[in-house]
Amino acid sequence: MTDFYDALEVRDPAERERDLLAALPRQVLQAQSATAAFGHILDGVRPAEITSRAALAKLPVTRKSELLALQKARRASDPFGGFSALRFGSRMPRVFASPGTIYEPEGEASDYWRTARALFAAGFRGGELVHNCFSYHMTPAGSIMDSGARALGCTVFAGGTGQTEQQVEAIAELRPTGYIGTPSFLRILIEKAAEKNIALASLTKALVSGEAFPPSLRDWMAERGVAGMQCYATADLGLIAYETSARDGLVLDEGVIVEIVRPGTGDPVPEGEVGEVVVTTFNPDYPLVRFGTGDLSAVLPGHCPTGRTNTRIRGWLGRADQTTKVRGMFVHPSQVAEIARRFPEVQRARLVVEGEMADDRMTLRLECPAAPEGLAERIAEAIRDVTKLRGAVELMAPGSLPNDGKVIEDARSYK
């Protein structure tokens, strides 16, 4: 079984489906009985009857935007909005915040976010040193990958984000075999090392996530000796799917049920049709049932050429809503509205995200009848304050923006 993380990956598909559906009623009961939010959402549902995908599809979809709204509404009494089965204490060693702000608990289980499987598929093995460049503060990305690497038996260098020259120095001196982080930051590190004439010969593989990983960037890394693979994970759900050496779609994780539904509904679409990714996790601590990620994807026919038998999806194909990721961080329409509300001069706002090959640029375009001196600079400060990202500002005459209802326009190229 050296080619696979465990025997679950090569189960007969019918066996996997039986196992998942057998566990489903218990998870629905856990969500219903252990969390106030799902106690309300699933009110009247009989968990023992949720034993098929058809029955699951009749349950309501809870989308990320709704989770955010419920958390904000209940924050005074419960910072998790009634979605967590855990409370502060020894069973919840950490809590994280994602942009929005959404608070997520981390339980005490080993490989809590189930990312060891994705790391194994990307070539990581126990006994290796890995360089983790996901953030270790506020957001859970660093911990998500750290816990998986340690469960695999790796030692982790907690690089985090930023400090490019120090990161390059650590890689050169500690000689890790692999990198974990966003693909754009890995490119920055490789380019900085080349600029300083520093060899990073030990770095031969990478597991990247958090933003698009176009073939052009994958090939650019391969030309420099790094085999990069990607995985699809979220702060709410942990690992959803991961790439294999076949580079033919993403294989679903063994610990989730994934549905592809028509955006704006809970109705599953036919295989191959693009729709929203909806996930039911079997995590008893944070038991999300039919959680709408807002991401678009589609099921691929057949199985992975590596021999893994789980369903494959095409990967990230955009957003079902206007929420988008910029440099690994979610930006929500509500954040654009919050920025605009701070400035009475602004009539309408539209955030445009552009770029290619991991070079994200965002520009906030605003209609203003009059622009007092220093307005653009103050708006730029508000962008950083609200989104934690830098963005350009363009002040425009009234009527300049398209009248199409868009608050966020993703104009990036993923070729």
C-alpha positions in Angstrom: 0.0 0.0 0.0 3.0 2.3 -0.4 1.4 4.1 -3.3 -1.6 5.1 -1.2 -2.1 6.7 2.1 -4.4 3.9 3.2 -6.8 1.2 2.0 -9.8 3.6 2.0 -8.5 5.2 -1.2 -8.8 2.0 -3.2 -12.2 0.7 -1.9 -14.8 -0.5 -4.2 -16.9 2.6 -4.9 -20.1 0.8 -3.8 -18.4 -0.1 -0.5 -17.4 3.6 0.0 -20.9 4.7 -0.7 -22.4 2.2 1.8 -19.9 3.3 4.5 -20.6 7.0 4.0 -24.4 6.7 3.9 -24.3 4.4 7.0 -22.4 7.1 8.9 -24.7 9.9 7.6 -27.6 9.5 10.0 -25.3 9.7 13.0 -23.7 12.9 11.7 -27.1 14.5 11.0 -28.2 13.6 14.6 -24.9 15.0 16.0 -25.5 18.3 14.1 -29.1 18.5 15.2 -28.5 17.6 18.8 -25.1 19.1 19.6 -25.4 22.5 17.9 -28.1 25.2 18.3 -27.8 26.3 14.7 -28.5 23.0 13.1 -31.0 22.2 15.8 -33.0 25.0 14.1 -32.0 24.4 10.5 -32.8 20.6 10.7 -35.8 21.1 12.9 -38.3 18.3 12.2 -35.7 16.1 10.3 -35.6 12.5 11.3 -31.9 11.6 11.2 -32.6 7.8 10.9 -34.3 8.5 7.5 -31.3 10.3 6.0 -29.8 7.2 4.5 -29.4 8.1 0.8 -28.2 10.9 -1.4 -31.8 11.6 -2.4 -32.8 12.1 1.2 -29.7 14.2 1.9 -30.6 16.4 -1.1 -33.9 17.3 0.6 -32.1 19.0 3.5 -31.5 22.7 3.3 -28.1 24.1 2.1 -26.3 26.4 4.6 -24.0 28.7 2.7 -20.9 30.5 4.0 -22.7 33.8 3.8 -25.5 32.5 6.0 -23.0 31.1 8.5 -21.4 34.6 8.6 -24.8 36.3 9.2 -25.8 33.8 11.9 -22.5 34.2 13.7 -22.8 38.0 13.7 -26.4 37.8 14.9 -25.5 35.5 17.8 -22.0 36.8 18.6 -22.9 38.2 22.0 -24.0 34.7 23.3 -21.9 32.4 21.0 -19.1 33.5 18.8 -19.6 30.5 16.6 -23.2 31.3 15.9 -24.4 28.0 17.3 -22.5 25.9 14.7 -19.8 24.5 17.0 -20.3 21.4 19.2 -17.3 22.5 21.2 -16.9 25.2 23.8 -13.7 27.0 24.9 -11.4 24.7 26.9 -9.2 21.7 26.5 -11.2 20.1 23.7 -10.8 23.3 21.7 -7.1 24.0 21.8 -7.3 26.8 19.1 -9.8 29.1 17.5 -9.2 31.0 14.3 -10.7 33.9 12.4 -11.3 34.1 8.6 -12.2 37.3 6.7 -15.8 38.3 7.2 -15.2 37.8 10.2 -16.0 34.0 10.6 -14.7 32.2 13.7 -13.7 28.5 13.3 -12.9 26.1 16.2 -10.0 23.6 16.0 -10.6 20.3 17.9 -7.9 18.1 19.5 -8.0 15.2 17.1 -4.8 14.3 15.2 -4.8 15.5 11.6 -8.0 17.4 12.5 -8.3 18.9 9.0 -7.4 15.6 7.3 -4.7 17.0 5.1 -2.1 14.2 5.5 -3.8 12.4 2.7 -3.2 15.3 0.3 0.4 15.7 1.4 1.0 12.0 0.8 -0.4 12.1 -2.7 1.9 15.1 -3.4 4.9 12.9 -2.4 5.5 14.0 1.2 6.7 11.2 3.5 7.4 10.8 7.2 10.9 11.7 8.3 11.1 14.7 6.0 11.4 18.4 6.8 8.7 20.6 5.2 8.6 24.3 4.9 5.1 25.6 5.7 4.4 29.1 4.4 0.7 29.4 5.2 -0.2 31.9 7.9 0.1 30.8 11.5 -1.9 33.7 13.0 -5.5 34.6 12.8 -6.5 32.3 9.9 -6.2 28.5 10.2 -4.3 27.7 7.0 -1.0 27.2 8.7 -2.5 24.9 11.3 -4.5 23.0 8.7 -1.3 22.0 6.9 0.9 21.8 9.9 -1.3 19.2 11.6 -1.5 17.0 8.5 2.3 17.1 8.0 2.9 16.1 11.6 0.4 13.3 11.4 2.3 12.1 8.4 5.5 12.0 10.5 7.1 15.1 9.0 9.0 17.8 10.9 7.6 21.3 10.1 9.4 24.6 9.8 6.7 27.2 10.6 7.7 29.7 8.0 4.4 31.6 7.8 4.0 34.5 5.4 6.3 37.3 4.5 10.0 37.8 5.4 11.1 36.6 2.0 14.9 36.8 2.4 14.8 35.0 5.8 12.6 32.3 4.3 15.0 31.7 1.5 17.9 31.6 4.0 16.1 29.0 6.1 15.3 26.8 3.1 19.0 27.0 1.9 20.3 26.1 5.4 17.7 23.6 6.7 17.2 22.0 3.3 13.5 20.9 3.5 12.3 18.5 0.8 9.0 20.2 0.3 7.1 23.5 0.4 3.5 24.1 1.6 1.7 27.4 0.9 0.3 29.5 -1.9 1.8 29.0 -5.3 2.4 32.7 -5.7 4.6 32.9 -2.6 6.6 29.9 -3.8 7.3 31.7 -7.0 8.4 34.8 -5.1 10.8 32.6 -3.0 12.3 30.9 -6.1 12.8 34.3 -7.8 14.3 35.8 -4.7 16.7 32.9 -4.4 17.7 33.3 -8.0 18.3 37.0 -7.5 20.6 36.3 -4.5 22.3 33.4 -6.4 21.1 30.9 -3.7 20.5 27.3 -4.6 17.3 25.7 -3.3 18.3 22.2 -4.5 16.6 20.3 -1.7 13.2 21.7 -2.5 11.7 19.2 -5.0 8.0 19.1 -4.3 5.2 21.4 -3.1 1.5 21.2 -2.0 -0.1 24.5 -2.8 -3.6 25.8 -2.1 -5.4 29.0 -1.4 -5.5 30.4 -4.9 -5.5 29.4 -8.5 -2.7 27.1 -9.7 -2.7 27.5 -13.5 -0.7 25.0 -15.7 1.6 27.8 -16.8 2.8 28.3 -13.2 2.9 24.5 -12.5 5.2 24.2 -15.6 7.3 27.2 -14.5 8.0 25.5 -11.1 8.7 22.1 -12.8 11.4 23.8 -15.0 13.0 24.8 -11.7 12.9 21.4 -10.2 9.8 21.6 -8.0 6.9 19.3 -8.7 3.8 21.2 -7.5 0.4 19.7 -6.7 -2.7 21.3 -5.4 -5.4 20.6 -2.9 -8.8 22.1 -2.2 -9.5 22.8 1.5 -11.4 25.3 3.4 -11.3 26.7 7.0 -14.7 25.4 7.7 -14.4 21.9 6.2 -10.8 20.9 6.0 -9.7 18.9 3.0 -12.3 18.4 0.3 -10.2 17.1 -2.6 -6.6 16.7 -3.7 -4.4 16.3 -6.8 -2.5 13.1 -7.6 0.5 12.4 -9.8 -1.9 11.7 -12.6 -2.8 15.4 -12.7 -6.2 14.6 -13.9 -8.7 16.4 -11.7 -8.9 16.3 -7.9 -9.9 13.2 -6.0 -12.4 13.7 -3.2 -11.3 13.2 0.4 -12.5 10.0 2.1 -14.1 12.0 5.0 -16.7 14.0 3.3 -19.8 13.7 1.1 -19.7 16.1 -1.8 -22.6 17.2 -4.0 -22.5 19.5 -7.0 -25.7 21.6 -7.0 -27.3 24.2 -9.2 -26.1 27.6 -7.8 -28.7 29.3 -5.7 -30.5 26.0 -5.1 -29.9 22.7 -3.3 -30.6 20.6 -6.4 -27.9 18.2 -7.5 -26.9 18.6 -11.2 -26.1 15.8 -13.6 -22.6 14.5 -13.7 -20.3 16.8 -15.7 -22.4 19.9 -15.2 -20.8 22.8 -13.5 -22.4 23.7 -10.2 -21.8 24.8 -6.6 -19.7 22.5 -4.3 -21.8 21.4 -1.3 -20.1 19.4 1.4 -21.2 17.3 4.4 -18.4 16.7 6.8 -18.1 13.9 9.4 -16.3 16.1 11.9 -18.4 15.8 15.2 -16.9 19.0 16.6 -18.0 21.2 13.8 -20.7 19.1 12.1 -21.5 21.0 8.9 -24.4 19.3 6.9 -24.8 20.4 3.3 -22.5 23.4 3.6 -22.4 25.5 0.4 -18.8 26.5 -0.3 -19.7 29.1 -3.0 -17.1 27.4 -5.2 -18.0 26.0 -8.7 -16.8 22.7 -10.0 -18.0 19.6 -11.8 -17.7 15.8 -11.5 -15.3 14.1 -13.9 -16.2 10.7 -15.3 -14.3 7.6 -14.4 -11.6 7.1 -11.7 -8.1 8.4 -11.2 -5.4 6.7 -13.3 -3.4 6.2 -10.1 -5.9 3.6 -8.9 -7.7 5.7 -6.4 -11.4 5.0 -6.7 -13.2 8.0 -5.2 -15.0 10.5 -7.3 -13.0 13.2 -9.0 -13.9 16.9 -9.6 -12.4 19.3 -12.1 -11.1 21.6 -9.5 -12.0 25.3 -8.8 -13.9 26.8 -11.7 -15.0 30.1 -10.1 -17.4 31.3 -7.5 -21.2 30.6 -7.4 -21.6 34.0 -5.6 -19.5 37.1 -6.0 -17.2 36.3 -3.1 -13.7 35.7 -4.4 -10.2 34.9 -3.3 -7.4 37.4 -3.7 -3.9 36.3 -2.8 -5.3 33.5 -0.7 -7.9 35.6 1.2 -11.6 35.7 0.7 -13.1 39.1 -0.2 -16.9 39.3 0.3 -19.4 41.7 -1.3 -20.4 42.8 2.2 -16.8 44.0 2.7 -17.0 46.2 -0.4 -20.3 47.6 0.9 -18.7 48.3 4.3 -15.9 50.3 2.6 -18.3 52.3 0.5 -20.5 53.1 3.6 -17.6 54.8 5.3 -17.5 57.5 2.6 -20.7 59.5 1.9 -19.2 60.8 -1.3 -19.4 57.3 -2.9 -22.6 56.4 -4.8 -21.7 52.9 -6.2 -18.7 50.6 -5.9 -17.3 47.7 -7.8 -14.2 45.7 -6.9 -12.3 44.4 -10.0 -9.8 41.6 -9.5 -7.3 41.2 -12.4 -4.0 39.5 -13.2 -2.6 36.2 -14.3 -0.2 33.4 -13.2 -0.5 34.2 -9.5 -0.3 38.0 -9.9 -3.5 39.1 -8.4 -4.3 42.9 -8.5 -7.5 44.4 -7.2 -8.9 47.8 -7.9 -11.9 49.4 -6.2 -13.8 51.6 -8.7 -16.2 54.1 -7.2 -18.7 56.5 -8.6 -18.3 59.9 -6.9 -20.0 63.2 -7.9 -17.2 65.0 -6.1 -13.8 63.9 -4.9 -12.4 65.9 -1.9 -8.6 66.0 -1.7 -7.1 62.8 -0.1 -10.3 60.7 -0.7 -8.6 58.1 -2.7 -5.8 57.7 -0.1 -8.4 57.3 2.7 -10.3 54.8 0.7 -7.1 52.8 0.1 -6.5 52.7 3.9 -10.1 51.4 4.4 -9.5 48.7 1.8 -6.5 47.5 3.9 -8.4 47.8 7.1 -11.5 45.8 5.9 -10.0 43.2 3.6 -6.4 43.0 5.0 -5.2 43.4 1.4 -3.8 46.3 -0.6 -5.9 47.6 -3.5 -5.8 50.5 -6.0 -8.6 53.1 -6.1 -10.2 54.7 -9.1 -12.7 57.5 -8.7 -15.2 57.7 -11.5 -18.1 59.9 -12.7 -21.6 58.9 -11.8 -23.0 56.4 -14.4 -19.6 55.0 -15.3 -20.0 51.5 -13.8 -22.0 48.8 -15.6 -25.5 48.4 -14.3 -25.3 44.6 -13.9 -25.6 44.2 -10.2 -22.0 43.1 -9.7 -20.1 44.2 -6.7 -17.0 42.1 -7.3 -15.8 41.3 -10.8 -13.2 38.5 -11.2 -11.4 39.4 -14.5 -8.4 37.2 -13.9 -6.9 34.8 -16.5 -6.4 31.2 -15.5 -4.8 29.9 -18.7 
